[in-house]
Amino acid sequence: MSPYAVKLAIRHLLSHPGQTALLMAGVALGVSVFIFMSALIGGLATLLTLRTVGSIPHIVMEMPDRDPAILSPDGHAQVVLQKDLSRRDQIAIWQPVIPIIEKTPGISAVSPQIRGSAFIERGQTVAPVGVIGVMPGKLSEIANIDAAMVDGSSNLPADGILIGSRLARDLGLRVGQVVRLSSDRGRARSFRIGGVFTLGIASADRQAVYMNFTTARALFDLSTGISRIEIRVVPATDAAAIAERLRRSTGLKATSWTEDNSQLFEGLDAQARTGIIIKAFSLVTIIVGIASAMLLSIVRRQSEIGIMRAMGASKGLVISIFVLEGTLIGLVGAIVGAVIAWLALLPLPPVTEVRSGGLPIDRAHGDFLLAITLTTLAAMLASILPARNAARIDPVEAIGA
């Protein structure tokens, strides 16, 4: 593209400052809407993910299911060996698996756990609970129990437990009281309530009980193994792919949160597609606006174009001038719109700090560079058809008109 074409394009844009400013303002508005919608849709997806999977494991690893063996003593009958339901599934050799999991890309936290069902007894009151035995320093690896404490301490001595706020309210329990836990293995022991937490998940706040890893091992009669390994990944949407890699590398059953929450995952995916459609409409608006303005400019400049053609300007030069004008309008307008959007989003708090009723807008999902790039390309494409129409103008007719 010749410097002469660039010079003519810039000169023409500056010769009509009002029209040029109006076009750039329209582009800037479209880009601002594009960025705002990107930030809003991305922030909403992030907030929904945090609120729904922020306190649950993204991947759960357990022993793989083993179907009952089929014995065939002869060709006329089959004998099925039923699975022993009295045995607890456990990962017997789990220590070598932990380093493999921790070295997998995308893993942010790993928590080996001992889980089981039990009954909590306080006087004549009995309630079923799910006991979670966690290793020292791993209490808040999956659910942030430290931040969720509403009373007491999150420390877990051998004789202490943490209970949910709804369970404490239902049974009239408070920090310091002693309760008795009876496991489904027939073992019972008294514990002192060391703290009360609120995760905001009804099932956890009503039934979850956290205790020391070693104590849980004795309570559920697990001499060496563990019940499961809970994992968090970043980002949470990669859980399914990472679970598949872990399944192949460890031989264990790996279940991602997307399998257990398929409807939520589909909703987030539908929201993302909706965002793409909205952003596409924003680009279409920019394209139509620039194309209309360029066509109007051609009508007003017919005589000028005719003189240029009569003086020997080629069709390629005319096309280059108009394409450059449209591209410059799109580029400058996109940059201005991106700056305006960035300044408007700057005072808004991060998604993690959004309170109830607030707008979950995430600047990281604003797609600023993408908006500038797509808008510039769209403006260039929108200028091609008007430029070709300008190049077809007959010099004699244009000058005569």
N, C-alpha and C positions, 0 to 999 in steps of 0.2 A: 504494500500500500504506500503510495507516494507521499512525501512530506507536503506536497502542494495540496493534496486532497485533505490532509489533516488541517492545514492552515485555513482552507476554505470552510471546512465544517465548523471549526471553532469560531471563525469570524462571523459566520451566519448565526450561530447560536447567540453570540454576544450582541449582534445587531438587533435582536428581538428579545431583550432581557425579560420582559413581562411574560411572554409566551413560554420562554425557556424555564423561568422560575416556576410557573404554574405546572408545567409538565414534570419537572423534578419534584415538586411538592406532592403531586399525585403518586409518583413512584415511591417517594419516601413514606407516604402514608400506607401504601400497600405493603412495603417491606416491614414497617413497624407492626402492622397487623399480623404479617407472616411470623415475625419473631415472637410477638406476644402470644399467639396461639400455640406456637411450638413450645414456649416456656410453660404455658398453662397446662397443655396436654401432657407434656413430659413430667411436670411437677405433680399433676394429679396421679399419674401412673406410679410415680415414686412414693407419694403419700399412701396410696392404696396398698402398695407392696409393703411399706413399712408397718402400716396398721394391721395388715392381715398376716404377714409372714415375718414380722420383726421379732416376734417372741416364740417362734416355732423353728425347729430344725429344717434346713433346706434339703438335707439328705439324711436318711436313716439307713444304717447298715446293720443287717441282722444275718443270722444263719439262713441259708437258702432253704426253701420248702422242699421236703422230701416226701414224695408220694409213697403210699404203702406198696410193698413188694408183692408181685404176683407170682405165685409158685404154680408150676404145671407138672404135677407128678405123672400124668399120662395125657394122652391126646383127647380125652373125653371130659375132663373137668379142670377147673381152675380154682386154686385156693388163694385167697387174699390174706396177707399178713397185715392186720390192722396196726396203725400207728399207736404207739404207747403214749396216751394223752397225759399220763401221770408224770412224765418226764418234762422238765423245763428246757426249752430251746435256749442254748447259750453258745457264745463264741468262746470255745475252750482255749484256743491259742490265739490270743488277740494282740499281745505285745508287738510281734513283728509287723502287724498290719498298720499300726499307728504311724511309723515313719513313712510308709508308702503313701498313706493318705495325706500326710502333712506336706510331702514333696510335690503333690499334684497341683498344677497351676490353677489358680482360682479359689483355693481353699483358704478361708480366713480363720476358722476355729474348728477344733476337734475335741469332742468330749465323750470318753468312754463312760458308760453308765450301767448301773444295776437297777432294774425296774421290777416292780411286782405289785400285786394287789394286797391290801390289808384292811383291817378295821381299826378305827381309832375309838377309844373308849374313854369317856369322862363321866364317872359315876354310873348312872343308869342309861346314859346317852351313848349310842353307837352309830357310827357313820362309815360308809365305805370310802376308801381313799386310794390314790395311786402313789406309791412311794418311789422316789427318784434318789438313788445314791450317786453322788458326784465326787470326783477326786478333788483333793485340795487345790485351790487356785482355779478350778474349772466351773465354779458355781454360775458365773455370769457369762460363760462362753457362748451359750445359746440364747437363753432368755436373760435379760439384764436384771437379775434379782437384786443386785446391790442398789440400783437406781429405783427399784420398785418397792423397797422397804418403807413401810408406813409406821412401824413400831418395832423396837428392839434392834438387834444386831444381826448381820448376815453371817456371822461366824458359825461354824458347824463343829462343835466339839463332839466327842464320841457319844455323849448322852443328850445331845440337843437336836432339835428339828426346827424347820421353818414351815409355816402353814399359810394358806391363802386367807385373805380378809373375809371372804364369804363363809368359809368353813369356820373361822373364828367367831363370826357373828351368829351362824346357825347353832353352834354348840356352846356359845357363851364363853369362849376361851380368850385368854389374854396372856401376854408375855410373862413368863415365870411359872405358870401353872404346869403341873405334871399330868401327862396323859399316858395311856397304855396303848401300844400298837400290837396287833396280832396279825401275823402274816398268813398268807395262804399255804404256807408250809408247816403251820402248826406251832410256830415259834412266837413268843410274846416277850415284850420288854417295855419298861417304862422310860419315857423321855420327858425332858423339860422343854417347853416352848421357848425358843430363843429369839424368834422374830416373826412378824406378820408382814406379808407382801401383797401388793395389788398389781397384777399384770394387765388387767382390763379384759382378760379372757375368762368367761364365766366358768368353763370347765376346769381351768387351772386354779382360779381363785377359790373354787368350791371343793376341789378334790386333790390337788397336788400337795405333796408333803416332801420336802427336801431333807436329806440327812447325810451324814458322813459316809463315804464310800465303803470303808472297812466295816462300819456298823451294819450297813445294808447287806453286805456280803454274808455276815453272820445271821441276820434276820431272815434272809431268803435261802439260806443253806447252799450258797454257791462258793465252793472251796477255791476255785481258781478262775473260772470263766466270768464273762460279763453278759449282760442282756442285749445290749445294742451299742452302736457308736453313732452319736449325733454330730452333724457337720453343718457349718455355715459356709456359704460361698459368696463371692463378689464378682459380678452382680448376681442377684438371686435368680434372674431369668436364665442363667446358664446352668441351673441345677440339673436339668435333664441330661445334658451332654456330659457333664462331669460325672453324674451317677453312672452313666454307661461306661465311662473309662474306668471308674473304680470297680465296677462289676467285673470287667475283664481282667483287671490287674490283681484283684484280691480273691475272686471266686465267691465273694459274699453277695447276699441280696442287697441291692441298693435301690431305695425308693425315694424319688424326688418329691418335693412339695407340689409340683405341677400335676403329678399323678393323682394325689389325694384331693387336690383343689382344681380340678380340670375346668369347672365352670368359671371360677375366678380368672384362671389363665386365659380362657377364651374371651372373657369380658375385657381384659387388659389388651388382648390382641385386637379385638374389635375397636377398642378406643384408639389404638395406634393407627388403624386403617382409616378411621374417621378423621384423625388429625391430618393424615396425608391428603385426603380429599379436600379438606378445608384449605390447606396450604396450596393445593393445586388450583383451587378457585381464585386464590389471591394472585397467583401468577397469571392466570388467564385474564383477570381484570387489568393487570399491568400491561399485558401484551395488547389487549384491545385498545386501551387508552393511548399507548404509544403509536400503534398502527393508525388509529384515527387521526391523531395529531399530525403524523407524517403525511398522510394523504391530503389533509387540509393544507399543509405547507406546500405541497407540490402544486395544488391548484393555484395558490397565491403566487407561486414563483415560476409559473409557466413561461412568461416572457424572459425571465432571467436564465432559465434553463435553455430556452431556445437560443439565446445569444451565446451561451457557453458552447452549445453544440455547433452553432454556425462558425465560431472561432476555432473549431477543431477539437473540442473536448470529446473524448471517446465515451462510449456508453459505459465502459468499465469505470472511468473516472467519476461519472455522474452517480453510478451505483455506489462507489466507494464513499463519496461525500455523504449521501443520505444514510448509508449504513453506519458510518462513523458518528453522525449526529445522533441517531437513535441509541447507539452503544454508549456514547458519552452521557446522554440523558439518563440511561439506565444505571450506569456505573456511579455517577455523582449522586443521583437520587437514592440509590441503594445504600451508599456509604452514609449519607445524611440520615436516612431512615434507621440504619443500624445504630448510629450514635444516639439518636433520639430514644430508640427503644432501650439501649443500654442504660442511659441516664434515668429513664422512667422506671426500670426494673431494679436499679441500684439500691434504693432505700428498702426494698421488700426483704423480709427475713428469709433465711433458708427454710427448705421444706420441713426439716426436722424440728424447727421452732415454731411452725404454724399452729396457732391455737384453733379451737373449734369455731367454725364459721368463717375462718380466714381463707384467702385465696392461696392455694398451694402452687405458687409460681416458682419455677426453678430456672435461674439464669443459665445454668450449665446446659439446659436443653433448648436454649434459644436459637441454636443453629445460625449464628451471626454470619460466619464465613459462607455457609451454604446459601443463605438468603442473598448475600451480595453476588455470589457466583451465578446462581440460577437467574436472578433478576437481570444481571448484565447479559447473559446468554439469551434470555427471553426478549430483552430489548433489541438485541442485535437481530434475532430472527424476525421480530415484529417489523423491523425496518427493511427487510429484504424485498417484500412484495411492493411497498410504495417506491422503493428505489428502482426496481425493475420497471415500474410504470413511468417513473420520471425519465428513465433512459430511452423509453419508446416515443417520447414526445417528438413530433416533427418540428425541426427548427423554423421552417417557413411559416407554418401555421401558428406556432407559438409567438413568433415575432409579430405576425400580422394581427393576432388577437390583442 
